[in-house]
Amino acid sequence: MANRVLNGAADGITGSVGKPVNLTFADKEFVIDVVIKNASGDVIVRGKPSEATGETAVRIEPRNEIRTVHQRKKNLDEIEWDVHMDPNDHGGQTLTIDVRSIDKDAWFAGSDIEVDTPRLGRVKVDTRRGKIIVDDNRGPVDLATAEGEIRVRTPWPMTEPCAMVTKNADISWTTRGESSGEFDCETLGGNIISYCRYGRWISVDKRNDKNSLHATLNFGKNPIVIRNVDGDIRITIVEDPHATGTFHWP
């Protein structure tokens, strides 16, 4: 098994996680889509709020919720990963990260993943027992976790279908007023709070209440589907998402 640092010399590598792994991909001036499938753990994906250049950096850090030393080391040794950067069918590149445990029943083993890229496009993340944070994406998101919050903030208009699902934590969606969408939001055991400062927001559906929201932004038909259990949903549509307060974005 390889466990190497990538410095733009190859398009994909594999290995096992026993300690943090840091990888870099050279900048080829494409928009980078990110697809992550993680056995368990936090996932943070960051772009830049304006045109920028630079390498794409990936960090994979093992985590284990079993506290005995023997079990922790054994299960960290069984975590495998694959990372690939490939051309996609819409003129950019797709970074694919797959982190898994050899033992399918080892629910307590996983990794925290961070990605930084200058031009972040679409983001798809599937993880468990971990938060998902996406910052400064230019494309749609498809995010699913459990036992972890989801936060998305972008100054780029969102005009394509998006989906976010979690439980036992909050979901926060912050975008700019030039975005569009047909919102279908439901939470069980939580509240929905929406704040639209810019854009044409229509929310007159009779089904709407504190835990159900059906609305449109700028007459959009692209579905924005948000589902939560025992957590709140917050939707913020403003002129500048980066000026929404002192909310911490790691």
C-alpha positions as YAML, in Angstrom:
chain: A
units: angstrom
residues:
- id: 1
  name: MET
  ca: [0.00, 0.00, 0.00]
- id: 2
  name: ALA
  ca: [1.28, 3.41, -0.90]
- id: 3
  name: ASN
  ca: [1.30, 6.18, 1.65]
- id: 4
  name: ARG
  ca: [2.93, 9.07, -0.17]
- id: 5
  name: VAL
  ca: [2.64, 12.81, -0.39]
- id: 6
  name: LEU
  ca: [1.44, 13.81, -3.86]
- id: 7
  name: ASN
  ca: [2.93, 16.97, -5.33]
- id: 8
  name: GLY
  ca: [1.27, 17.15, -8.70]
- id: 9
  name: ALA
  ca: [3.24, 14.15, -9.94]
- id: 10
  name: ALA
  ca: [0.28, 11.79, -10.36]
- id: 11
  name: ASP
  ca: [-3.49, 11.84, -10.66]
- id: 12
  name: GLY
  ca: [-4.37, 9.25, -8.04]
- id: 13
  name: ILE
  ca: [-2.96, 7.27, -5.15]
- id: 14
  name: THR
  ca: [-4.13, 4.84, -2.50]
- id: 15
  name: GLY
  ca: [-2.97, 3.94, 0.98]
- id: 16
  name: SER
  ca: [-3.88, 3.24, 4.58]
- id: 17
  name: VAL
  ca: [-4.34, 5.72, 7.40]
- id: 18
  name: GLY
  ca: [-2.25, 5.36, 10.53]
- id: 19
  name: LYS
  ca: [-1.39, 9.03, 10.91]
- id: 20
  name: PRO
  ca: [-2.52, 12.21, 9.09]
- id: 21
  name: VAL
  ca: [-2.06, 12.13, 5.32]
- id: 22
  name: ASN
  ca: [-1.43, 15.35, 3.38]
- id: 23
  name: LEU
  ca: [-1.76, 15.43, -0.41]
- id: 24
  name: THR
  ca: [-1.47, 18.23, -2.96]
- id: 25
  name: PHE
  ca: [-2.55, 18.51, -6.59]
- id: 26
  name: ALA
  ca: [-1.02, 21.07, -8.94]
- id: 27
  name: ASP
  ca: [-3.26, 23.89, -10.20]
- id: 28
  name: LYS
  ca: [-4.32, 23.31, -13.82]
- id: 29
  name: GLU
  ca: [-6.68, 26.31, -13.75]
- id: 30
  name: PHE
  ca: [-9.87, 24.23, -13.80]
- id: 31
  name: VAL
  ca: [-12.91, 24.43, -11.55]
- id: 32
  name: ILE
  ca: [-12.64, 21.47, -9.17]
- id: 33
  name: ASP
  ca: [-15.69, 19.41, -8.24]
- id: 34
  name: VAL
  ca: [-15.33, 17.36, -5.05]
- id: 35
  name: VAL
  ca: [-16.91, 13.97, -4.34]
- id: 36
  name: ILE
  ca: [-16.27, 12.44, -0.90]
- id: 37
  name: LYS
  ca: [-17.47, 9.16, 0.58]
- id: 38
  name: ASN
  ca: [-16.31, 8.84, 4.17]
- id: 39
  name: ALA
  ca: [-16.88, 5.96, 6.55]
- id: 40
  name: SER
  ca: [-17.31, 8.39, 9.43]
- id: 41
  name: GLY
  ca: [-16.06, 11.79, 10.49]
- id: 42
  name: ASP
  ca: [-16.05, 15.51, 9.78]
- id: 43
  name: VAL
  ca: [-15.70, 16.83, 6.23]
- id: 44
  name: ILE
  ca: [-14.69, 20.42, 5.44]
- id: 45
  name: VAL
  ca: [-14.43, 21.62, 1.83]
- id: 46
  name: ARG
  ca: [-13.31, 25.17, 1.13]
- id: 47
  name: GLY
  ca: [-12.95, 27.23, -2.01]
- id: 48
  name: LYS
  ca: [-12.17, 30.92, -2.46]
- id: 49
  name: PRO
  ca: [-14.76, 33.73, -2.58]
- id: 50
  name: SER
  ca: [-13.22, 35.22, -5.77]
- id: 51
  name: GLU
  ca: [-10.97, 34.17, -8.65]
- id: 52
  name: ALA
  ca: [-7.81, 32.61, -7.26]
- id: 53
  name: THR
  ca: [-4.99, 30.23, -8.11]
- id: 54
  name: GLY
  ca: [-3.12, 27.66, -6.09]
- id: 55
  name: GLU
  ca: [-2.79, 23.98, -5.35]
- id: 56
  name: THR
  ca: [-5.59, 21.74, -4.17]
- id: 57
  name: ALA
  ca: [-4.74, 20.40, -0.73]
- id: 58
  name: VAL
  ca: [-6.23, 17.29, 0.90]
- id: 59
  name: ARG
  ca: [-5.81, 16.25, 4.53]
- id: 60
  name: ILE
  ca: [-7.06, 12.90, 5.86]
- id: 61
  name: GLU
  ca: [-6.78, 12.45, 9.61]
- id: 62
  name: PRO
  ca: [-7.83, 9.17, 11.24]
- id: 63
  name: ARG
  ca: [-10.34, 9.14, 14.07]
- id: 64
  name: ASN
  ca: [-11.56, 6.33, 16.27]
- id: 65
  name: GLU
  ca: [-14.33, 6.37, 18.84]
- id: 66
  name: ILE
  ca: [-12.98, 3.31, 20.67]
- id: 67
  name: ARG
  ca: [-10.75, 4.34, 23.54]
- id: 68
  name: THR
  ca: [-8.59, 1.25, 24.23]
- id: 69
  name: VAL
  ca: [-5.13, 1.53, 22.70]
- id: 70
  name: HIS
  ca: [-5.15, -1.94, 21.13]
- id: 71
  name: GLN
  ca: [-8.54, -1.51, 19.45]
- id: 72
  name: ARG
  ca: [-7.71, 2.02, 18.32]
- id: 73
  name: LYS
  ca: [-4.46, 1.01, 16.61]
- id: 74
  name: LYS
  ca: [-5.97, -2.10, 15.06]
- id: 75
  name: ASN
  ca: [-8.87, -0.25, 13.50]
- id: 76
  name: LEU
  ca: [-6.80, 2.71, 12.33]
- id: 77
  name: ASP
  ca: [-4.58, 0.22, 10.52]
- id: 78
  name: GLU
  ca: [-7.70, -1.07, 8.74]
- id: 79
  name: ILE
  ca: [-8.75, 2.31, 7.30]
- id: 80
  name: GLU
  ca: [-8.09, 2.52, 3.58]
- id: 81
  name: TRP
  ca: [-8.34, 5.51, 1.26]
- id: 82
  name: ASP
  ca: [-8.29, 6.37, -2.43]
- id: 83
  name: VAL
  ca: [-7.82, 9.87, -3.84]
- id: 84
  name: HIS
  ca: [-8.13, 10.66, -7.55]
- id: 85
  name: MET
  ca: [-8.22, 13.79, -9.68]
- id: 86
  name: ASP
  ca: [-9.87, 13.18, -13.08]
- id: 87
  name: PRO
  ca: [-11.27, 15.26, -15.95]
- id: 88
  name: ASN
  ca: [-15.06, 15.55, -15.92]
- id: 89
  name: ASP
  ca: [-17.66, 16.01, -18.65]
- id: 90
  name: HIS
  ca: [-18.25, 19.72, -18.08]
- id: 91
  name: GLY
  ca: [-14.82, 21.20, -18.65]
- id: 92
  name: GLY
  ca: [-13.28, 20.85, -15.20]
- id: 93
  name: GLN
  ca: [-11.78, 18.25, -12.90]
- id: 94
  name: THR
  ca: [-13.29, 16.07, -10.19]
- id: 95
  name: LEU
  ca: [-11.47, 15.24, -6.98]
- id: 96
  name: THR
  ca: [-12.75, 11.92, -5.60]
- id: 97
  name: ILE
  ca: [-11.96, 10.81, -2.05]
- id: 98
  name: ASP
  ca: [-13.06, 7.42, -0.69]
- id: 99
  name: VAL
  ca: [-12.23, 6.55, 2.94]
- id: 100
  name: ARG
  ca: [-13.42, 3.22, 4.28]
- id: 101
  name: SER
  ca: [-12.69, 0.54, 6.86]
- id: 102
  name: ILE
  ca: [-11.74, -2.99, 5.85]
- id: 103
  name: ASP
  ca: [-14.06, -4.19, 8.60]
- id: 104
  name: LYS
  ca: [-17.56, -3.17, 7.48]
- id: 105
  name: ASP
  ca: [-18.79, -3.47, 11.08]
- id: 106
  name: ALA
  ca: [-16.18, -1.07, 12.47]
- id: 107
  name: TRP
  ca: [-18.63, 1.82, 12.84]
- id: 108
  name: PHE
  ca: [-16.29, 3.56, 15.26]
- id: 109
  name: ALA
  ca: [-13.44, 4.00, 12.74]
- id: 110
  name: GLY
  ca: [-13.21, 6.82, 10.25]
- id: 111
  name: SER
  ca: [-11.37, 9.98, 9.30]
- id: 112
  name: ASP
  ca: [-11.73, 13.74, 9.35]
- id: 113
  name: ILE
  ca: [-11.21, 15.17, 5.86]
- id: 114
  name: GLU
  ca: [-10.32, 18.69, 4.75]
- id: 115
  name: VAL
  ca: [-10.06, 19.97, 1.18]
- id: 116
  name: ASP
  ca: [-8.89, 23.41, 0.09]
- id: 117
  name: THR
  ca: [-9.04, 24.38, -3.57]
- id: 118
  name: PRO
  ca: [-9.02, 27.81, -5.24]
- id: 119
  name: ARG
  ca: [-12.00, 27.23, -7.55]
- id: 120
  name: LEU
  ca: [-14.55, 24.94, -5.90]
- id: 121
  name: GLY
  ca: [-17.40, 23.71, -8.09]
- id: 122
  name: ARG
  ca: [-19.92, 21.01, -7.21]
- id: 123
  name: VAL
  ca: [-19.67, 19.21, -3.88]
- id: 124
  name: LYS
  ca: [-21.05, 15.80, -2.96]
- id: 125
  name: VAL
  ca: [-20.37, 14.39, 0.51]
- id: 126
  name: ASP
  ca: [-21.63, 11.23, 2.22]
- id: 127
  name: THR
  ca: [-20.39, 10.67, 5.77]
- id: 128
  name: ARG
  ca: [-21.65, 9.58, 9.20]
- id: 129
  name: ARG
  ca: [-21.27, 10.98, 12.72]
- id: 130
  name: GLY
  ca: [-19.58, 14.11, 11.53]
- id: 131
  name: LYS
  ca: [-20.24, 17.66, 10.43]
- id: 132
  name: ILE
  ca: [-20.10, 18.87, 6.84]
- id: 133
  name: ILE
  ca: [-18.93, 22.39, 6.05]
- id: 134
  name: VAL
  ca: [-18.81, 23.73, 2.49]
- id: 135
  name: ASP
  ca: [-17.51, 27.23, 1.92]
- id: 136
  name: ASP
  ca: [-17.33, 29.26, -1.32]
- id: 137
  name: ASN
  ca: [-18.64, 26.62, -3.71]
- id: 138
  name: ARG
  ca: [-19.63, 27.69, -7.23]
- id: 139
  name: GLY
  ca: [-21.79, 24.66, -7.95]
- id: 140
  name: PRO
  ca: [-24.59, 22.69, -6.30]
- id: 141
  name: VAL
  ca: [-24.25, 20.54, -3.19]
- id: 142
  name: ASP
  ca: [-25.49, 17.06, -2.29]
- id: 143
  name: LEU
  ca: [-24.67, 16.49, 1.37]
- id: 144
  name: ALA
  ca: [-25.67, 13.68, 3.73]
- id: 145
  name: THR
  ca: [-24.54, 12.93, 7.27]
- id: 146
  name: ALA
  ca: [-25.92, 11.95, 10.67]
- id: 147
  name: GLU
  ca: [-25.13, 13.26, 14.13]
- id: 148
  name: GLY
  ca: [-23.45, 16.28, 12.58]
- id: 149
  name: GLU
  ca: [-24.32, 19.79, 11.46]
- id: 150
  name: ILE
  ca: [-24.29, 20.94, 7.84]
- id: 151
  name: ARG
  ca: [-23.19, 24.46, 6.94]
- id: 152
  name: VAL
  ca: [-23.02, 25.87, 3.42]
- id: 153
  name: ARG
  ca: [-22.01, 29.43, 2.64]
- id: 154
  name: THR
  ca: [-21.22, 30.80, -0.79]
- id: 155
  name: PRO
  ca: [-21.07, 34.21, -2.51]
- id: 156
  name: TRP
  ca: [-21.66, 32.51, -5.86]
- id: 157
  name: PRO
  ca: [-25.29, 32.33, -7.10]
- id: 158
  name: MET
  ca: [-26.81, 28.88, -6.65]
- id: 159
  name: THR
  ca: [-29.09, 27.99, -9.58]
- id: 160
  name: GLU
  ca: [-28.95, 24.17, -9.70]
- id: 161
  name: PRO
  ca: [-30.59, 21.39, -7.65]
- id: 162
  name: CYS
  ca: [-29.21, 20.94, -4.11]
- id: 163
  name: ALA
  ca: [-29.89, 18.51, -1.27]
- id: 164
  name: MET
  ca: [-28.89, 18.41, 2.42]
- id: 165
  name: VAL
  ca: [-29.81, 15.72, 4.99]
- id: 166
  name: THR
  ca: [-28.80, 15.20, 8.62]
- id: 167
  name: LYS
  ca: [-30.22, 14.50, 12.07]
- id: 168
  name: ASN
  ca: [-29.56, 15.61, 15.66]
- id: 169
  name: ALA
  ca: [-27.82, 18.79, 14.46]
- id: 170
  name: ASP
  ca: [-28.61, 22.00, 12.58]
- id: 171
  name: ILE
  ca: [-28.45, 22.86, 8.89]
- id: 172
  name: SER
  ca: [-27.42, 26.34, 7.76]
- id: 173
  name: TRP
  ca: [-27.70, 27.48, 4.11]
- id: 174
  name: THR
  ca: [-26.37, 30.96, 3.29]
- id: 175
  name: THR
  ca: [-26.29, 32.25, -0.27]
- id: 176
  name: ARG
  ca: [-26.72, 35.43, -2.27]
- id: 177
  name: GLY
  ca: [-29.88, 37.00, -3.67]
- id: 178
  name: GLU
  ca: [-29.13, 36.20, -7.32]
- id: 179
  name: SER
  ca: [-29.63, 32.53, -6.54]
- id: 180
  name: SER
  ca: [-32.79, 30.64, -7.45]
- id: 181
  name: GLY
  ca: [-34.64, 27.63, -6.18]
- id: 182
  name: GLU
  ca: [-37.83, 25.81, -5.32]
- id: 183
  name: PHE
  ca: [-37.41, 25.04, -1.61]
- id: 184
  name: ASP
  ca: [-38.77, 21.85, -0.05]
- id: 185
  name: CYS
  ca: [-37.68, 21.82, 3.59]
- id: 186
  name: GLU
  ca: [-38.84, 19.64, 6.48]
- id: 187
  name: THR
  ca: [-37.61, 19.04, 10.02]
- id: 188
  name: LEU
  ca: [-39.02, 16.80, 12.73]
- id: 189
  name: GLY
  ca: [-38.30, 18.07, 16.22]
- id: 190
  name: GLY
  ca: [-36.82, 21.37, 15.09]
- id: 191
  name: ASN
  ca: [-37.66, 24.77, 13.61]
- id: 192
  name: ILE
  ca: [-37.14, 26.38, 10.22]
- id: 193
  name: ILE
  ca: [-35.90, 29.97, 10.20]
- id: 194
  name: SER
  ca: [-35.70, 31.81, 6.87]
- id: 195
  name: TYR
  ca: [-34.34, 35.29, 6.22]
- id: 196
  name: CYS
  ca: [-34.39, 36.72, 2.68]
- id: 197
  name: ARG
  ca: [-32.87, 40.18, 2.36]
- id: 198
  name: TYR
  ca: [-32.28, 40.12, -1.42]
- id: 199
  name: GLY
  ca: [-34.05, 38.33, -4.25]
- id: 200
  name: ARG
  ca: [-37.73, 37.59, -4.82]
- id: 201
  name: TRP
  ca: [-38.81, 35.21, -2.06]
- id: 202
  name: ILE
  ca: [-42.33, 33.76, -2.23]
- id: 203
  name: SER
  ca: [-43.46, 31.72, 0.75]
- id: 204
  name: VAL
  ca: [-47.25, 31.47, 0.76]
- id: 205
  name: ASP
  ca: [-47.80, 27.71, 0.70]
- id: 206
  name: LYS
  ca: [-50.51, 26.59, 3.16]
- id: 207
  name: ARG
  ca: [-48.30, 23.74, 4.34]
- id: 208
  name: ASN
  ca: [-45.75, 26.16, 5.79]
- id: 209
  name: ASP
  ca: [-45.32, 26.18, 9.57]
- id: 210
  name: LYS
  ca: [-42.44, 26.18, 12.02]
- id: 211
  name: ASN
  ca: [-41.06, 22.86, 10.74]
- id: 212
  name: SER
  ca: [-42.15, 22.86, 7.08]
- id: 213
  name: LEU
  ca: [-41.21, 25.30, 4.32]
- id: 214
  name: HIS
  ca: [-42.24, 25.37, 0.67]
- id: 215
  name: ALA
  ca: [-41.09, 28.51, -1.14]
- id: 216
  name: THR
  ca: [-39.46, 29.84, -4.30]
- id: 217
  name: LEU
  ca: [-36.54, 32.19, -4.80]
- id: 218
  name: ASN
  ca: [-36.53, 34.27, -7.99]
- id: 219
  name: PHE
  ca: [-39.15, 31.94, -9.52]
- id: 220
  name: GLY
  ca: [-36.60, 29.11, -9.60]
- id: 221
  name: LYS
  ca: [-37.53, 25.57, -10.56]
- id: 222
  name: ASN
  ca: [-34.30, 23.93, -9.37]
- id: 223
  name: PRO
  ca: [-35.20, 21.92, -6.25]
- id: 224
  name: ILE
  ca: [-33.53, 22.80, -2.94]
- id: 225
  name: VAL
  ca: [-34.37, 19.84, -0.69]
- id: 226
  name: ILE
  ca: [-33.45, 19.98, 3.00]
- id: 227
  name: ARG
  ca: [-34.34, 17.31, 5.55]
- id: 228
  name: ASN
  ca: [-33.56, 17.18, 9.26]
- id: 229
  name: VAL
  ca: [-34.59, 15.33, 12.41]
- id: 230
  name: ASP
  ca: [-34.20, 16.89, 15.87]
- id: 231
  name: GLY
  ca: [-32.41, 19.92, 14.49]
- id: 232
  name: ASP
  ca: [-33.12, 23.38, 13.04]
- id: 233
  name: ILE
  ca: [-32.91, 24.54, 9.43]
- id: 234
  name: ARG
  ca: [-31.67, 28.09, 8.80]
- id: 235
  name: ILE
  ca: [-31.90, 29.70, 5.36]
- id: 236
  name: THR
  ca: [-30.22, 33.07, 4.81]
- id: 237
  name: ILE
  ca: [-30.31, 34.90, 1.49]
- id: 238
  name: VAL
  ca: [-28.32, 38.12, 1.50]
- id: 239
  name: GLU
  ca: [-26.26, 40.41, -0.69]
- id: 240
  name: ASP
  ca: [-22.93, 39.28, 0.80]
- id: 241
  name: PRO
  ca: [-22.91, 35.92, 2.64]
- id: 242
  name: HIS
  ca: [-19.47, 36.72, 4.05]
- id: 243
  name: ALA
  ca: [-20.93, 39.70, 5.88]
- id: 244
  name: THR
  ca: [-23.55, 37.82, 7.88]
- id: 245
  name: GLY
  ca: [-21.86, 38.34, 11.24]
- id: 246
  name: THR
  ca: [-19.16, 36.76, 13.36]
- id: 247
  name: PHE
  ca: [-20.22, 33.17, 12.67]
- id: 248
  name: HIS
  ca: [-17.08, 31.03, 12.79]
- id: 249
  name: TRP
  ca: [-16.08, 29.21, 9.61]
- id: 250
  name: PRO
  ca: [-13.01, 27.03, 10.14]
...
